[in-house]
Amino acid sequence: MGKARVVLAMGRRLWLIVASCTQLVLLAGCQVGAASGSPGTPNQCTPQGVRQVVERFIDAFNRGDIAQLDRLVSQQQFVWYATDAPGQRLNAEAYDRENLMAYFAARHRQHEHLVLNSLDVTFTNANRGGLWAHLTRSADDGLPPTRYSSKGEVQCSTMPSGLTVWAMGRSPWSPIELLPEVAALVLIAAGIGGIVLWRRRSAGRLASAARAKTNITR
């Protein structure tokens, strides 16, 4: 029961982050539309372009390359960078870009590390692209390698393209995760069952052969 409560709490926390992020994204979308006539180089977002921005961001994050991170996080259209503890960043702090680079530097000192396990690009248009990522997050200040999910957006309306939204939280536990272990147990059980059946049949054949030999000698 204790583990179930923890899992439910983690799930609620992630969806709270994502829900808050979605509201801010809608607001930012209106702002981007209003500023579409501002100077900039139009650049149609593509799934490949979104993926490249995310991969470069994670690489720079892990290396602690603050200059590169400053280029990869949009300055004009930034909305939200949110995560749970350690290094919790929620509410007003989450959409304060002014202290974001200092935050990244502090997290690098804690050796926070992100591994991108999978990335789904959910939409693209002339201005932006949406994504849903599955990550492994770890840090020295109390976070062993842990599964995370992240909702994000990339802007492509001005160059260079950059992240405008990144909201991540612990992934809720799912019974699907046990499928590989269950499959392995089924295979082991089938193998053991096959060996037991083979031994029984072998024992039966030996017993039959012994009885037949006894009958012949009589």
Secondary structure, DSSP 8 states (H G I E B T S, - for coil): -HHHHHHHHHHHHHHHHHHHHHHHHHHHHHHHHHTTTSS-------HHHHHHHHHHHHHHHHHT-HHHHHHHB-SSS--EEEE-SSS-B-HHHHT-GGGHHHHHHHHHHTT-EEEEEEEEEEEE-SSEEEEEEEEEEEETTTEEEEEEEEEEEEE-SSSS-EEEEEEEEE----GGGGHHHHHHHHHHHHHHHHHHHHHHHHHHHHHHHHHHHHHHH-
